[in-house]
Amino acid sequence: MSRALLTAFAIFATACQGRAGAVAGDASDASAADAATGCSLPETVTAVLVDGAVACATTGPVWGITDGHAATAQPQADGTVLDTRTQLRWQPQPLAGLATQASARAACVNSPLAGRRDWRLPTVAEATTAVDFTAHDPALGLPLQATPGQALWTLETRADGGWTVDVATGAVRATPLTTPATALCVASGPLLPTLPTPRFLKDALGVVTDTWTGLVWDGNLPAQQRPLIDAFGWCAKLEFAFPGHPWRLPTVNELASLIDRSHAPAIDYDAFDMGGVAVHTSSATAADGSTHWVVDFTTGEIVAVEPDAKVFVRCIRGN
């Protein structure tokens, strides 16, 4: 399921020529850029480009529920690929060689492709719009040419490192910043609207409605971790507690729409009880179908586990 693009913000990535700069995470540069561009919105991070030029990069689920889809990609005459859902423009080939996050970041900023000066690393949210969790080796839905087995750096950093996206599987992992990995550079179009405030509405029974995606969740979390087969059964029985609609396990894209890496844990803890745990999805990995995806809200990672792994359960209400 994907959400149509809404009215665009009148905020555009600026571009000019010169030296490579830093990204958000360098407090003085980021705060100055925020003041200049409005990038202090909760679902954005500031990317400093060249000669102080800045861009607002999207960190939150501003496209609703989305995964890579080749039909939305339009190869451009200048050698770039435009994703018409997100208005993100991609370099079709990764950076040559493997690099640390800092060197990958600088290489994107200095890329001369198509004569643009607004290339940068994608955020995690932006990178996962190119992922197809039903594909394998590579797990990319857009016609990008990353080599299977590579990991792609993202723009965002954390206290003990950053995040990479595994090209083979689509897994999102916390990664030390000095780990060699490559990158697919991106340039952003106009930003999309901010998320609704409040985004999550929780009723007296703990049922949470996401006003952005329209999905309805059980905000309560059972105390016991369960293997996958028991997780399916738990959701199937939930109708006794919340009658009127069937309940089920969410897909990986549905559950990933709740990730908010600006928080620790990476979820709205007020809306969701015991938010900082790993949670089952109903989505099998594409490698062999014997493993399935879980979302770890402690960090915001998306990883594969065996079906007998005991993980928490968060159910979604069926249509």
N, C-alpha and C positions, 0 to 999 in steps of 0.2 A: 504494500500500500504506500502511496506517496501523496504528499500534499501539494496542490498547485501553488505556484508562486503568487504571493500577494503583492500589493502595491509597494513599489520600491521606495526606500528612504532616499532623500536627496543628499546622501553622503557617498562620495566616490573616493576611490583610492587615488591619491595624488601621485604624480611621477615627475622626476627630474633627473638630471645626470649628475654623476659624481662618485663619491666613495661609498663603500658598504658601511651600513650602520648596524646598531644593535636592535634587538627585539624586546618586546615587553618582558619584564623580568629584570631589566636594568632600570631601576626605579626613577632616576632623574630624567632619562630620555622618555620613558613611558608616560610619566606624569605630564611632561610638557606636551607630548603628542596628544594625550587625552584631552587636555585643555583646548588644543587647537582643532580637534576633529570630532569630539563627542564620542570617542572610542571607550569612554568609561561606562558605557551601557553594560549591563550585567553579562550579556551574551557576546561580548566582543573583546578582543585583545589588540593592542596596538603593535603594528609591525613598522619599525623604522626602516626606510628604504635607503635612499641615497641623498647626500647633502641635506639630511634632516627631513626629507619628504616622508610622509607616513601614510599608512593604509589601515583601515579597520578590518580585522580578520575575525571571522565568525567562529565562536567556540561552542555555542549552544545548538539545540535541535531546531533551528529556525526554519528548516524545510519540512517539519513534521516528521513523518516516518518515510525514510527513503533508502534505497540501495542503488548500486550502480546499474545503469540501464543503457545499453548501447544505442537504443533508438533515440535517446535524447541528446546524443553527442553529434556535433556538426564539425567535421574537419574544415579548417579555415585556409584560405589561400596563402596566409603568411606562415603556415606550418604548425599552427596551434590547434587545439581541440577545444571547442566551446560546448559546455554542458548547458543546454537550454533550460533545465529545471532550476539550476542554482545560479546561473550566469557566472560560474567559475570558468576561467580559461586555463587550460593545462598545457604544459610542454609534453609532447607525446612520448619522449624518451627520457629516461632517468639521467641524473648526473653521471659522468664517467667515473668509474672507480668507487671505492668506499671511503667514507669520511666520518669524522666526528660531527655532532650536531652543529657546533659552531662553524666548522668549515663548510658543511652543507648549506647552512644558512647564508653564509657569505657568498658561496658560489651561485645560489639562486639570485641573490640581490644583484650580482654582477653579470648575470646572464644577458647576452646581447640578442637573444632570439627575437625575431620579428621587430627589432628596433624598440622594444618596450623597455621601460625602466621601472616597472612595478612588479617584477617577479619576486617571489618570496616562497618560503616553505608554507605548506598548508597547515591549518590547525588540525587537531584530531577529528573534529566534527566534519571539516571540509574533506579530509582524506578519506573518511569512511563513506562519503557519498559516491566515491569511485569504486567501492568494494561491492562485490556480489558474494554473499555468504553461501550461496548455493553452487558456486564455482570453485575450482581447485587448480592451483598450479598453472596459471595465476588466478587468484580470486578477485579479478577486476571485471567490472561490468562495462566500463568505458574502454574504448579502443586505445589504451595506453600500452607501452611496450616494455614495461619493467620485466626484468629477468626473473623467472621463478626461483624461489629460494632467497631472494633479496628481502631486506627489511627497509622500509621507507621512513625517514625522519619526519617528524612534525614540528611545528613552530613552538608549541607550548612547552614550558618547563615546570618542574616540581621541585620540592626541597631536595630530593635525592636523585634527580635525573630528569628525564623527559619521557616521551612516548614514541614508539615506532609502530608501524602497521606491517604485518607479515604479508608479503606478496602472494605466497603460496596458499595461505589459508584465509587471510583477512583478519587474523587475530590482532588485537590491540594490546601492547605490552608496555609496562613501565620499564625503562631502559637507561642504564648509566650514560651520561652525555658523551663519554669518550668511546663508546662502543662503535666500531665501524659499521656504517649503514649508508644507504644511498638516499636519493630523494627525487620525487617528481615535483617540479616547481609549478606554482599556480599564480595567477593574477585574478583579483576579484572584481566583479562588476559592482553595481550599487547594492548596498546592504538591504536586507529585508526588514520588515517591521519588527519591533521589539515583541517579546512574548507577552501575553496578557498578564495583568497584575490584579488579583492573585491568579497564578496559573492553575493551581490545584485547589479544588473545593472538596472538603471532607465533611461527610454527614455524621450524624450521631452514632451510626453503626460502624463507622470507619471505612465506608466506601468512598473512594477518591475519584473524582472526575477531573480529567486533564482537559481544560478548556481550550488548549491549543490543538491537540490531536483528536479530541473527541473520545479517547479511550477511557474506560472505566475500570478501576483497579480495586482490589481488596487491600486497603491500607494497613491491615493487621498482618502480622507474620507469625505463622505457627512456630513455637519454640523449638520443635524437633526438626533436625535435618533429615532428609529422606533421599533414597535412591530415585532415579528417574521414574520408574514404573509406579512407585508410591506417590510421586509428585503428581502424575496424571490423575491418580485416584483421588488425591486430596482435593484437587480442583473440581473434579466431577461431583464430589459430595458436597461442595460448598453451597449448592442451591438450597440445602436444608437451612443454612444460616441466613442466606440472602435470596429468598424465593423470587421467582418471576423471570429469571434469565439463566441460561446455562453459563457455567464458568469453565475456564480452560487455562492451560499453560500459555504464556505469551511466546511469540516468535522472537528471534534474536533482535530483529529490527524494532519490534514493538518495545521490548524491554530496554534496548539501548536508547530509546527516545527519552528515558527518564534520567540518563546520566547527566550530571552537572559537575564537571571537574573543578569548578571554582569553589566547591565545598569539600570538606572532609568530614564524613564520608561523601562520596560523589553523588548525592541525591538530596532532595528536599526532605530533611529529617523531620520537619514539623508535620508534613503530610503523610509520611510513610514510617510506620513503626519499625524499629530495629533496622534502619536503612543500610548500615555499613556492613553488609554481608554479601556473599556470593549467592546467586539465584539461578535456578534452572530455567532453560528455555525449551521449547518443543522442537527447535531447529537442529537437525542432524548436520554434522560437518560433511562437506562434500568429498573428503579424502576417501573414506570407505564406509561411511554411514554408521559405524560402530560407536563413534563418539558424538557428543552433542555440545552445543555452545552454552556457556554460562556467562553471566555478567557479574563481575566482582565490583560491588559498589564501595568497597573499601578504598579502591584506587581508581576505578573507572576502566579497568582492563576487561577485555572480551577474550575468553580463552576456551579451549576445548577440554572436556573431561570424559572419563569412562562412564557408562550408564549406571554402574553400581556405586559411583561416587556419591556420598551423602552431602547434599547441598540444600539450602533453604528454598522455600516455595513462595512465589508471589503470583496470585492468580489474576486473570483478566476476564472481564465479563464478555461473553459472546454477543454477537449482533442478533 
